[in-house]
Amino acid sequence: MANYELLKDIEKYGRENKIPILLDDSLEYITGLLEKIKPHRVLEIGTAIGFSAINFSKYLDEGGRIDTIEIESLRVQQAIENIEKVGVQDKIRVLEGDALDILPYLTEKYDVIFIDASKGKYLEFFEHALRLSPVGGWIIADNVLYKGMVLSDYNKHKQRTAVNKLRSFIDVVMETECLNSELVDIGDGLTISKKIKEWEK
Ligand SMILES: C[S@@+](CC[C@H](N)C(=O)[O-])C[C@H]1O[C@@H](n2cnc3c(N)ncnc32)[C@H](O)[C@@H]1O
């Protein structure tokens, strides 16, 4: 029996230690969607300490699984510990490494793909997400408005490269014909896309 009560401690640890786990309103929005979809397979890019993956695991259908990728070994260890403490190790598999090295080896389709890692690489993650998403599948990306900087005219801060890349990312997502996409201004900004037809590269 999973002990989801422990998520409160995991969240407290994450917030206190400035680990960039999902903000409450984004979590609520995404889990609301997952509750409707009841996904069988979920892919997450950016595990951190497992907070979002453990939350998402509540909404899997029978026998469902989440694959989640994390580059930092300490976070991988913490995520695995948290997943085991909550008791959802049969539902979540943590893959350690740079997602850009791991994604090319993934071949199965995922009903939901959640992009929540290095902002400068969203476009590269997105290409893989398009390939790994079935028609009817969902691709969600977090932090696309990056603390409001993406929609602001001011562009002289040190995050401007990431901000410009996120702008291009949003443009590409919105213009990708095989997707029905929307930009949702909650939390740090989400793009939510449903794949409506086969992707032609
Ligand atoms: C925003 S946090 C993820 C938060 C997590 N999804 C949650 O809400 O609980 C982003 C994580 O992505 C990891 N990351 C960054 N670049 C990555 C990459 N190229 N491949 C895999 N993980 C990466 C970071 O180490 C960090 O732990």
The ligand as an SDF file (V2000), in Angstrom:
LIG
                    3D

 27 29  0  0  0  0  0  0  0  0999 V2000
   12.7690   21.3650  -12.4180 C   0  0  0  0  0  0  0  0  0  0  0  0
   13.6800   20.0130  -11.8000 S   0  0  0  0  0  0  0  0  0  0  0  0
   12.5520   18.6690  -11.9260 C   0  0  0  0  0  0  0  0  0  0  0  0
   11.4640   18.7400  -10.9070 C   0  0  0  0  0  0  0  0  0  0  0  0
   10.5730   17.5420  -10.8400 C   0  0  0  0  0  0  0  0  0  0  0  0
    9.9770   17.2400  -12.1260 N   0  0  0  0  0  0  0  0  0  0  0  0
    9.4670   17.7980   -9.8410 C   0  0  0  0  0  0  0  0  0  0  0  0
    8.5870   18.6220  -10.1300 O   0  0  0  0  0  0  0  0  0  0  0  0
    9.4820   17.1820   -8.7620 O   0  0  0  0  0  0  0  0  0  0  0  0
   14.7430   19.6990  -13.1620 C   0  0  0  0  0  0  0  0  0  0  0  0
   15.6390   18.4930  -12.9670 C   0  0  0  0  0  0  0  0  0  0  0  0
   16.1500   18.1510  -14.2700 O   0  0  0  0  0  0  0  0  0  0  0  0
   17.4850   17.7200  -14.1400 C   0  0  0  0  0  0  0  0  0  0  0  0
   18.1060   17.8630  -15.4580 N   0  0  0  0  0  0  0  0  0  0  0  0
   18.5720   19.0050  -16.0340 C   0  0  0  0  0  0  0  0  0  0  0  0
   19.0400   18.7490  -17.2560 N   0  0  0  0  0  0  0  0  0  0  0  0
   18.8670   17.4290  -17.4850 C   0  0  0  0  0  0  0  0  0  0  0  0
   19.1620   16.5720  -18.5680 C   0  0  0  0  0  0  0  0  0  0  0  0
   19.7400   17.0260  -19.6760 N   0  0  0  0  0  0  0  0  0  0  0  0
   18.8450   15.2610  -18.4440 N   0  0  0  0  0  0  0  0  0  0  0  0
   18.2510   14.7890  -17.3210 C   0  0  0  0  0  0  0  0  0  0  0  0
   17.9580   15.5530  -16.2470 N   0  0  0  0  0  0  0  0  0  0  0  0
   18.2590   16.8560  -16.3220 C   0  0  0  0  0  0  0  0  0  0  0  0
   18.0540   18.6050  -13.0330 C   0  0  0  0  0  0  0  0  0  0  0  0
   19.1780   18.0090  -12.4340 O   0  0  0  0  0  0  0  0  0  0  0  0
   16.8540   18.7600  -12.0970 C   0  0  0  0  0  0  0  0  0  0  0  0
   16.9020   17.8270  -11.0300 O   0  0  0  0  0  0  0  0  0  0  0  0
  1  2  1  0
  2  3  1  0
  2 10  1  0
  3  4  1  0
  4  5  1  0
  5  6  1  0
  5  7  1  0
  7  8  2  0
  7  9  1  0
 10 11  1  0
 11 12  1  0
 11 26  1  0
 12 13  1  0
 13 14  1  0
 13 24  1  0
 14 15  1  0
 14 23  1  0
 15 16  2  0
 16 17  1  0
 17 18  1  0
 17 23  2  0
 18 19  1  0
 18 20  2  0
 20 21  1  0
 21 22  2  0
 22 23  1  0
 24 25  1  0
 24 26  1  0
 26 27  1  0
M  CHG  2   2   1   9  -1
M  END
$$$$
